[in-house]
Amino acid sequence: MTSPWDGLHVLADDDPRWPRDPVEQTRQACAGGAAVVQLRAKHATDSEALQWARRMRTITRESGVRLVVNDRFDLALACEADAVHLGQTDLPPGAVPSSLRARLAVGRSTHDLAQAKASVEEELAYVAFGPIFGTRSKESEYDARGLPALAEVARVVAPRPLVAIGGIDLPRARSVLGAGARGIAVIQAVAGAEDPAAAVRSFCSAMTDR
């Protein structure tokens, strides 16, 4: 059974080291065939993030790509995103009013087996798990989890789709899917690429030609 959250999730990140802003990252991700684009705005003001998100919403709608906003369900609602992605230190998913759930799906980050088991009791569209191989794209207090842990978490959260994140480059994509992930989330592999759209196409091809 497939879901709208299977496939490649491109995190459009506002870290100043990337040569393109989140809007251009989104345009490239959609051109390459990404399934989901997530706005990750850790440096911008709320006003800047909302401006980006609204422009990203236009691009993703035209491309038939789902838009997710990281951390902030208020910004997700304001830009009419498809979902909000919540971390372990963000508001818990249950804090999103049930009256809003018809408009806004919720994804959840997990980093260990206990968090994954807890997520089973939450109303979620998908569960993310990582870092799988470690990451240089963002700070994390967690060590690399590895493929065996990913496989165990995939069994725990099923039938919800599991999205793997953390140090996943193109040569590792198939092994991550083989361990049970139904989605792969990337930052540096696209944001830092010379040709982001081509990088996205390569990931999508590797994920479908298994």
C-alpha positions as CSV (number, residue, x, y, z in Angstrom):
1,M,0.0,0.0,0.0
2,T,1.4,3.4,-1.0
3,S,0.9,6.7,0.7
4,P,1.4,10.4,-0.3
5,W,4.4,10.4,2.0
6,D,6.4,7.7,0.2
7,G,9.3,8.8,-1.9
8,L,11.8,11.6,-1.7
9,H,11.4,14.3,0.9
10,V,13.6,17.4,0.1
11,L,14.2,19.7,3.0
12,A,14.4,23.2,1.7
13,D,16.8,24.6,4.3
14,D,17.7,28.3,5.0
15,D,21.2,27.6,6.2
16,P,23.4,30.4,4.7
17,R,26.0,27.9,3.5
18,W,23.7,26.7,0.7
19,P,23.9,28.7,-2.6
20,R,20.1,28.7,-3.1
21,D,17.4,30.0,-0.8
22,P,14.5,27.6,0.2
23,V,12.2,28.9,-2.7
24,E,14.8,28.1,-5.3
25,Q,15.6,24.8,-3.6
26,T,11.9,24.0,-3.8
27,R,11.7,24.9,-7.5
28,Q,14.6,22.5,-8.2
29,A,13.2,19.8,-6.1
30,C,9.9,19.9,-7.9
31,A,11.6,20.0,-11.3
32,G,13.5,16.8,-10.3
33,G,10.4,14.9,-9.2
34,A,10.4,15.0,-5.4
35,A,7.3,13.7,-3.6
36,V,7.5,16.2,-0.7
37,V,9.2,19.5,0.0
38,Q,9.7,20.6,3.6
39,L,10.5,24.1,4.7
40,R,13.2,24.1,7.4
41,A,13.7,27.7,8.4
42,K,16.0,27.9,11.4
43,H,17.6,31.3,10.7
44,A,14.8,33.3,9.2
45,T,12.3,35.6,11.0
46,D,8.7,34.4,11.0
47,S,7.8,37.0,8.4
48,E,10.6,35.7,6.1
49,A,9.6,32.1,6.6
50,L,6.0,32.9,5.8
51,Q,6.9,34.7,2.6
52,W,9.0,31.7,1.6
53,A,6.3,29.2,2.5
54,R,3.7,31.0,0.5
55,R,5.9,31.1,-2.6
56,M,6.8,27.5,-2.0
57,R,3.1,26.6,-1.8
58,T,2.5,28.1,-5.2
59,I,5.4,26.1,-6.7
60,T,4.4,22.8,-5.1
61,R,0.8,23.1,-6.0
62,E,1.7,23.7,-9.7
63,S,3.9,20.6,-9.5
64,G,1.6,18.3,-7.5
65,V,4.1,18.1,-4.7
66,R,3.2,18.0,-1.0
67,L,4.4,20.9,1.2
68,V,5.4,20.4,4.8
69,V,6.5,23.1,7.3
70,N,9.0,22.1,10.0
71,D,8.2,22.8,13.6
72,R,5.5,25.4,13.3
73,F,1.8,24.4,12.8
74,D,0.8,28.1,12.8
75,L,3.0,28.9,9.8
76,A,1.9,25.6,8.1
77,L,-1.8,26.7,8.5
78,A,-1.0,30.3,7.3
79,C,0.6,29.1,4.0
80,E,-2.0,26.3,3.5
81,A,0.7,23.5,3.7
82,D,-0.3,19.9,3.5
83,A,1.4,19.0,6.8
84,V,3.5,20.2,9.7
85,H,6.6,18.2,10.8
86,L,7.1,18.1,14.6
87,G,10.3,17.2,16.5
88,Q,10.6,15.7,19.9
89,T,11.0,19.2,21.5
90,D,8.2,20.8,19.6
91,L,4.5,20.9,20.6
92,P,3.2,17.3,20.8
93,P,1.0,16.2,17.9
94,G,-2.0,16.1,20.2
95,A,-1.7,19.9,20.7
96,V,-2.8,20.4,17.1
97,P,-6.5,20.9,17.5
98,S,-8.6,18.1,16.0
99,S,-10.7,20.7,14.2
100,L,-7.5,21.5,12.1
101,R,-6.6,17.9,11.3
102,A,-8.7,17.9,8.1
103,R,-6.5,20.7,6.8
104,L,-3.2,19.7,8.2
105,A,-1.5,16.3,8.5
106,V,1.2,15.8,11.1
107,G,4.6,14.1,10.7
108,R,6.9,13.3,13.7
109,S,10.6,12.9,14.2
110,T,11.9,10.0,16.2
111,H,15.4,9.0,17.2
112,D,15.2,5.8,19.2
113,L,12.9,2.8,19.7
114,A,11.1,4.3,22.7
115,Q,10.2,7.4,20.7
116,A,9.0,5.3,17.8
117,K,6.8,3.1,20.0
118,A,5.3,6.3,21.5
119,S,4.5,7.6,18.1
120,V,2.3,4.6,17.5
121,E,-0.2,6.2,19.9
122,E,-0.2,9.5,18.2
123,E,-2.3,10.6,15.2
124,L,0.3,10.9,12.5
125,A,0.5,10.7,8.8
126,Y,4.1,9.5,8.8
127,V,7.0,8.9,11.1
128,A,10.6,10.0,10.5
129,F,13.6,8.2,12.0
130,G,17.3,9.1,12.2
131,P,20.0,10.0,11.9
132,I,20.6,6.8,10.0
133,F,24.3,7.5,9.1
134,G,24.9,10.7,11.0
135,T,24.6,14.2,9.4
136,R,26.6,17.3,8.8
137,S,23.6,19.2,7.6
138,K,22.2,20.0,11.1
139,E,23.1,19.6,14.7
140,S,21.9,16.4,16.4
141,E,22.4,15.1,19.9
142,Y,22.0,11.5,18.5
143,D,24.6,9.2,17.1
144,A,24.1,7.4,13.8
145,R,21.4,4.8,14.3
146,G,22.2,2.4,11.4
147,L,20.1,0.1,9.2
148,P,19.3,-2.6,11.8
149,A,17.6,0.1,14.0
150,L,15.8,1.5,11.0
151,A,14.4,-1.9,10.1
152,E,13.2,-2.4,13.7
153,V,11.5,1.0,13.8
154,A,9.9,0.3,10.4
155,R,8.2,-2.8,11.9
156,V,7.1,-0.9,15.0
157,V,5.4,2.0,13.2
158,A,3.9,0.0,10.4
159,P,1.5,0.4,8.6
160,R,2.4,4.1,8.8
161,P,5.1,5.1,6.3
162,L,8.6,5.6,7.8
163,V,10.9,8.3,6.4
164,A,14.6,7.9,7.0
165,I,16.9,10.9,7.4
166,G,20.5,11.5,8.2
167,G,23.6,11.2,5.9
168,I,21.7,9.4,3.2
169,D,23.5,9.9,-0.1
170,L,22.7,8.3,-3.4
171,P,24.8,5.1,-3.0
172,R,23.0,4.4,0.3
173,A,19.4,5.0,-0.9
174,R,18.6,1.5,-1.9
175,S,19.9,0.0,1.3
176,V,17.7,2.4,3.3
177,L,14.6,1.4,1.4
178,G,15.6,-2.3,1.7
179,A,15.6,-1.9,5.5
180,G,12.0,-0.8,5.4
181,A,11.9,2.9,4.9
182,R,9.2,4.1,2.4
183,G,10.6,7.6,2.2
184,I,14.0,9.3,2.3
185,A,14.6,12.8,3.5
186,V,17.7,14.7,2.3
187,I,19.2,18.2,2.9
188,Q,22.8,18.4,1.9
189,A,22.5,15.9,-1.0
190,V,20.2,18.4,-2.8
191,A,20.9,21.8,-1.2
192,G,24.6,21.4,-1.7
193,A,24.5,19.9,-5.2
194,E,25.8,21.7,-8.2
195,D,22.6,20.7,-10.1
196,P,19.9,20.1,-7.4
197,A,17.2,19.0,-9.9
198,A,19.6,16.4,-11.4
199,A,20.4,15.2,-7.9
200,V,16.7,14.8,-7.1
201,R,16.1,12.9,-10.4
202,S,19.0,10.5,-9.5
203,F,17.5,9.8,-6.1
204,C,14.0,9.2,-7.5
205,S,15.4,6.9,-10.1
206,A,17.3,4.9,-7.5
207,M,14.2,4.7,-5.3
208,T,12.0,3.3,-8.0
209,D,14.4,1.1,-9.9
210,R,14.9,-1.5,-7.2
